[in-house]
């Protein structure tokens, strides 16, 4: 996580005093030699500081530390200037949208009565890292959450920066503004055997999806928001030992991956078959865990298992709505029952859903399934409806982002992120270089029965 530094907020319009004090403090090491004359008259040993400073500059071993100390003091001037600029915009915006108050006060000076303005602002804390501003307001008594949520866009226009998110809780309002473009120059690579996949970059660092802790992923994006590019960033990281089944709703997007040993369905029948197989795997693993009295798939040596469905709505719309005579349910209802069971029990079994669709409407994706997809992604210029369905009503007013960017909610953590431009030609070359076995060898290996693993002993905790 990028380190945050504090930026001062000034309530007063006239900050001459703050300018002078900040300038003196930031140049502290320069003033020390000038105080030698005063030290000689007063007896205060400033000459001792001067001697230490001069000695330190003479020796190459200590000189870098003197310069580092000087940079430390000088950096305060930069934070002060930035704070003065931000404070002015915050004061004007708070007064303009009614979240700060101006009161006219009569003041008697001698025989004259002077009317002065008294300003009341929320208590404000400003933090900054390499990419975002974090501005925390302490709500004034009597203010309501909806006032701040309704007027959050006013701050965005004032700062002329993307508003990442606004959160109001426990008497505080937190607004996050992005002041620097996120760096996503490199396609994430799988370099270890950890159960995680890099989703992209945020705050100058890689942002991983730990799928054992936050199972199942929902990715939402309209046409042209980079869903295919985002998926290539994910797919190149899947370990060959993991099971991955891909249902290609576009019919042609991932068909070429078959020659690299991947299982890809491009028909309605294959999609239904993949869902059935994935559900059977959940049932089989649970029976295996119950038999060996364990509650984690890793204790039996099972590998992660994924069902990725691109353009999920395409498959859902074409499911039959004719009721079966034996079960009394439609094909759609039966399939959604199995998807719901996978979403509910998949975490313990190590079986994950990755559903990609253009809009997460409850008519296409039942709420119980959507709520159990604990990692949610909205790409590019999402709509208020998409944000609300993916992240909750409190986050429906998020700023629409550019191509190659998006929002991720992992558990309860919401953040903006950026992913690399990954062309199809480069993706194919990378798949080729991994030397994935051909489909015939892959099928032959998969048909062999898995060896029965001995469960690891658990340490009983008192």
N, C-alpha and C positions, 0 to 999 in steps of 0.2 A: 504494500500500500504506500502510495506517495505520501511524504511527510507534509503536514499542513503547517503554515505559519500564520500568526495572528496579525490582522490589519486593524489599526485603531479606528474607532468611530468617534467623530466630534459632533456634539450637539449644538455648539455655538456657531453662528454665522461668521463672526470675527475671530479668526484663529491666529492672529499675529503672534500672540504669546507662544502658541504651539509651534509655529514656524521657527521662531528664534530658539526656543529650547531644543527642538529637534536638530537644528543646524549645529548648535554648540555641542550637543551630545555626539552627533555623528562625526565630528572633527576633533574628538577629545584628544587623540594622540598628537594633533598639531598644536593644540593650545598648551601642552605641558612645557615645551621649551620657552614659550613666551611668558610663563609664570615665574621664571627664574629670578627676575628682578624683584617681583613682589615677595618671593620667598626670602631673599636676602634681607629685606627690611622687616618682615613680620616674624622671621624665625621659623616659619613653617617649612619643613624640609622638602619642598618641591624639587630641589636640586637632586635629591635622591632618585626621584622618578626619572628626571632627565638623564642622570648617569646610567641608570638601568636601560633606558631606551637607547641611548647612544652606544652603550656596550653591546646590546643585543643586535644592533644594526651592523656592528663591525665584524661580527663572527658569522660565517656562512651557515653554521649549524643552527643558530637562533634566529637568523634574519627571516626565514619563512614564517616563523611563529609571530613575529612582530607584524608582518604584512597581513597575516590571517586575522590578528587582533584588530588591525586597522579596518579590514574589510567588514569585520563584525560590527563595528561602530558605524561605519559608513552605510551599511545596509539598512540601518534604522531610518535614515533620511529617505530612502526609496520607499519604505513601508509607510512613512509619514505622508509623503506626497500622494501615494496611492490612496491612503486613507482619507486625506482631505478631498480628493476628487470623488471617491465613492460616497463619502458622507454628504457632500453637497447634493448629489443626485438622490440619495436616500431621503434627505430632509425635504427636498422639493416634491418628490413623489409621494411621501407620506402625507404631506399637507394637501397636495393636489387631489388625492383620492380619499381623504377623510380619515386616514388611519393615524394621523398625528393632529394635534390641536394647537391653534393659536388663540391666545387670550389677551385682550387689551387691559393693561393694568395702569391705574393712576398712581403717580409717584410724586410726592411733594419735595421739591428741591428749593430750599429757601422760601421765597414768597411765590415761586412759580409752581404750577401743577403741570407735570409732564406725563404724557401717555406713552407707555412703553409696551412692546409686544413680548409676551411670555409664551414660550413654546413648550409643548409636552410631547415627547416622542417615546415610543417603546424602547425598552432596554435592548441594545443591539450588539451582537457579537459577530465579527467577520473573520472567517478563516479562508485561506487560499492554498491550493496546491498547484502542481504544474499545469492542470487543465481546468479546474473548476473553482468558482467562488462558493462558499457555504455561508449564507447569511441567516442568522438565527434571531428572531424577534420574540421578545417577551410581551405577550398581549397585554394591553392596558385593560384595567377592570371595566367590564361592561361590553367589551368587544366580543364578537362571535366568530366562530370558525368560518362560517359561510362568507363573512365580509372579506376575509383574507383570501379565500379560495376564489371568490368572484373577481377580486382586483389584482390577482397575481400577474395577469398579463400586462397590467400597467407598468410593473417593474421591468418586465421584459422589454417593453418599448422604450423605457427610460434608459436602460443599460445598453440596448441594442445588441443583446447577447442571447443565444438560445437558452430558454428556461428548461432545465433538465427535469426538475420535479418540484412540487410544493407539498409539504406535509404539515398538517396542523394537529397537534395532540398535546395534552397535558399543559395547556396554557402557553404553548410556544408554536411559532410558525417557522419552518425551515424552508428556505428557497435555495436551490442550487442552480448556478448559471455557468455555462461552459464558455471559458474565455480563450481556450486554445484547442486547436484541432487534435483529436486523438490520433496517435500513431499506430497504424496498422499496415506496416510495410511488408510484413512477412507472413506467409501462410503457416499456421501452427503445425508443428510436427510432433508425432508420438515418439518420444525418446526413452520411455520407461514402461514398466508393466503396471503402472498405477491404474485404478479404475476411474479415469477422468478423461475428458475430451475438451480441448481448447475451443471455446465459442468465439473468441475474438480478443480484443484489447480494450482496456479501460484504464484511465488514470496512468497511462504509460506502462502498464504491465499486462501480462496475459491473464485472461479471465477464464477459469476452468469450470466445467460442469462435472461435479463429483456425483455420478449417477447412482451410486449406492446410497448416498445420503439424500439426494434430491431426485428421486426417480421420475422417469417419463418427461418428455419434452414436447411442448406445443410451439410451433413456429407459424406466425401469421404475417402475411405480406401480400399486398396487391400486386398485380402484374407490373413488372418493371422495377420492383423494389430490391431485386438482387437475391431472390430465394434460391435460385440455382447456384449462384456463386457461393452463398452461405453454406449450402449443402455440400458443395465440393470441399470447402474448408473442413467440414466435419468428416466426410467420408474417407478422406485420405488418412485420417488418424485411427481408423478402426483396426484393431489388432487382428491379424489373420486367424488367431485361435478363437476369436469371438464369433458367435453366430450372428449373421446379419441378413435379414430378408428385406428386400426392397420392393414395394408396390409402386409402380410408375404410372401415375394417373395421366400423365401427358403422352404416354405410350411410346415415346421415342427419346425421352430425356436421358434415361440411364440404361437403355437396352444394350449398349456397347459394353457395359461392365460384365456381361455374361462371359465374354471371352477371357476375362481376367479371373474367373472362378467365383463370381458373385451370383447369388440367387436373385433374379429380377423378374417380377410379375408385371405383365402389361395388359392383362385381360381381367374381366370381372370374375371369371371362374378361378383364376390363379390367386386373385386378391382374397376371395373367400377361403380358398385353401390355405393361404398363408395365415389368416386369422385363426382358422381351426387348428393348424399346426402349433401356432404360438400358444393358444389356450391349452392345448394338450400338453405342451411343455411345462406350463405352469402347474397343471394338475399332476403331472408325473413327478416334478421336482418336489411338490408338497408332500406327495405320498412317500417319496424317498426320504425327505427330512423327518416326517413323522415316524417312519420305520426306524431311523437311526437316532431319534430323539434329539434333533438339533433344530434351530430356528433360523439358520443363515446358510444360503446356498454355497458360500465359500467353504464352509466346514466339510462339505462333501466333494470339494474339488470341481464343482460345476463352473463353467465359464459364463461370462456375460452374454446375454441373448437379446437381440434387438429386432423389432419390426418397425421399419420406416415406411410411412405411407405418404407419398407426394401427391398433392391435389386430392386430399381425402374426400372433399365434397363430390368430386366426379364419381368416385366409387359409391358413396353413400346415396347419391341421387338415383343411381341405377339399380339399387337393391329392390327386389320384388316386395310389394305390399300385399300380396295375396296370402291369406292365412293358410297354414299347413293344417291338414285335418287331424293329424296325430297330436301335435303340440298346441294347436290353437293360436300360434303366433306366426307373424310374417317373417320372411327371410331377413328383413331389416331388424326386427325386434330380436331375433335369435342371435344375429351377428353382434348387435350392440350389447346384448347380455354378456357375450363372451369378452368383448372389449372392456366392459365395465369390470368384469372379474379380473382381467389382466391388469387394469389400472389399480384395482384395490389390493391384489395379492402379489403383484409383480415385483415389488421391492424386495421382499424376503426371498423370492425365487430367483432374483437376478435377471428378470425378464422386463425389458423396457419398451415402451411405445414412443415413437417419434412421429408426430402427426403434423403435416404441413398443409395449411389451407389458407384461403384468401380472407375468410371472415369466420370467427368462431361462434356463429349463431347457434343457439340451443336447438334449433330445428335440424341442424346438421351434426351437432356434437352435443350430446346430452350433458347437462350441468354436472352431474356426478362424475362423469369421465373427465371433463375439463378441470374440475377442482382437484382431481388427483394427479394431474399433470403438473408437478411441482416446480418445473423449470419452464418459464414462458418467455417467448421472444416475439417482439413485434418489430418488423423491419421497416425502414424508410418512413414515408409519409403516411402513418397510420391515422385512422379516423377516431373520433371520440368514442364511438361505439366499440371499436376494436380495443382501444385502451381500457375501457370500462370492463368489457367482458374478460380481458386477459388479466388485468391488474387490479380491478375493483373500482368502484365509483369515485373513490377519493383521488384516483390518478387518471381520470378521463380527460383532463385538460393538458396533457403533455404536449410539448412542442414537436411538430412534425420535423423529422430529420431528413438528411440528404441520403442519396444513394450510397450504400456501403456503410451505413450506420443504422442503429436501432436501439431498442430498450430490452433489457433482460430483467426478469424477476426470478430470483433463485431463492426459494423459500419465501421469506418476507423482505428480502433485499432487492431493491429496484435500482438499476444503474443504466446509464447510457453506455454504448460500446461501439466499436468500429471493427470491421472485418476486412481482410485483404482482398484485393482484386485478384481473382484466381481464374485464369482463362481455361477454357475447355481443353485446348491443345496441351497446356502445361499439366493439367490434371491427368490426361491420358498418358503423357510421358512418365509422370510420377508413378502411376499404376503399373506401367510396364517395368519400370526399374525395380519394383518391389518383388519381381519374380514370383507373382502369385501363381499357384498351380492351375493347370487348365481344368475345365469343368468336369471332364471325365475322371481325372484323378481325384478331384474334390468330391464327387459323388461317391466314388468307390471308398474313400476314407470315411465319409459320413455314414455309409451303410454298415460299417463295422460297429459292433456294440461297444459302448463306453465301459471301461473298466470300473469296477466297484471300488470307490474310494473309502478309506477308513476315516471316519470323522475325527477331527482334532479334539483333544480333551479340553474341556472348559474349566477354567479356574473358578471354583465356587467362592462367591463373595459373601462375607458374613453380614 
